[in-house]
Amino acid sequence: MSGYFQDPVWSQLVLQACHTEPVVRHAVNALGALHEERYLRGEASGSGVEASLVKTDFPTRQYAKALSGLQKLLSSGKPPVNVVLLTALMCVHFESLQEHFMPALTHAENAMRLLDPAQAPRTETVDPSLIRAFVRIDLQGAFFIGIRLPSLSFITSAIDNELPASFTDLTQARNFVTTWSCRLFSFLRLTADKHKFVSPGFVALEALAKAQEYEQTFITIERLLFAFMQKPNVRLTFREHHGLAMLRALAIENRVIAAGCLYTEASFYDRFMPEMEQMLAICRFVLEAEDATNRLLSVSLDEGMLRPLWFVVTHCRDSRVRRGALALLQQLSDSHDVWHVEAMTKAAEICIKIEESGCDNDSPRCDDIPEWRRVHSSGFDAWILAAPTRSKVTAKLRMRPNGMDGEWVDIDEGFEW
């Protein structure tokens, strides 16, 4: 559950609370049973056994008891905040493991209100590792739902302000990447997206300076991560080495996002070919080195490779590089029956098809795809559905086929797999 990293939420808090808090015990029972059931369904499918036979109502019954207990805690006069947050975190993971992302985000939003002293005054001190866990979930919600503003800006604006001269451990490195990523996405949603998609041009000097600050910060963070990786006295497990590599990929991606966030021209990203290739190389190294069964949760709930691979496919116009990233996305979607990864892969394929259609070269480079044929934003519409019907998933693309002075054109293309 802790993915690439050591995390006291999973190695300590949950285990302790299971012995003393019935509501946490029910939530953990539900999550553990669902995880086992899903794993067994995968094993059954591989053995030719009908996967639907490997299913019971035990996870759902335990989950219902956890929700009932959580409601009782919240209706009490002074609910124990740490227990409530820990239970809510279990609920987020339970829903996410089923790919029910809107209920998961609802649990997260309700829990994050308890972290805001202005909305929910409290006397109990919240465990810092729980705060960090919800900051990471907040960031995931802002990335996957493109109009969502991070809810915990009041926290991330007050922590990790000064970058250290060097990272002392992997947890510190992870925290800085997450905090500054949340700050960047807050800037994107509040300021940059308006210049990029609503009113291009006329960018205030303050916005330009802020974007450059974020770009420089992530350059520094990536340098610190690389230096940490080279330390002779650092002892990391294989999984932690992979986690460090993914932090580097995310730092590089964020650096490119910050550099181009105020510019409408999609061709702006052509200058970052070395960074695109580096992200691809990191993801390929991790994907080829780790056990596919460990990706059951980390593919979307951890600092995994879904984000950088999606970014390379949709922002790099060199066919060799972007199709290499697409091949890795396809490997991710093949490892488990995960609909949102499959949907992202199909949407990425549509993006490539639109941009490369009509090119004389079978393997076009950046210069072969004119600005007017480029997709400026891409995604799909199924995040709000609890169990999307595959035939109803629609890729949502935005282009400017009449040039930068023309209007936006939205393209919807349904797909199935």
Secondary structure, 3 states (H helix, E strand, C coil): CCCCCCCHHHHHHHHHHHHHCHHHHHHHHHHHHHHHHHHHHHHHHHCCCCHHHCCCCHHHHHHHHHHHHHHHHHHCCCCCHHHHHHHHHHHHHHHHHCCCHHHHHHHHHHHHHHCCCCCCCCCCCCCHHHHHHHHHHHHHHHHHCCCCCCCCHHHHCCCCCCCCCCCCCHHHHHHHHHHHHHHHHHHHHHHHHHHHHHCCCCCCHHHHHHHHHHHHHHHHHHHHHHHHHHCCCCCCCHHHHHHHHHHHHHHHHHHHHHHHCCCCCHHHHHHHHHHHHHHHHHHHHHHHHCCHHHHHHHHHHCCCCHHHHHHHHHHCCCHHHHHHHHHHHHHHHHHCCCHHHHHHHHHHHHHHHHHHCCCCCCCCCHHHCCHHHCEEEEEECCCCCCCCCHHHCEEEEEECCCCCCCCCEEEEEECCC
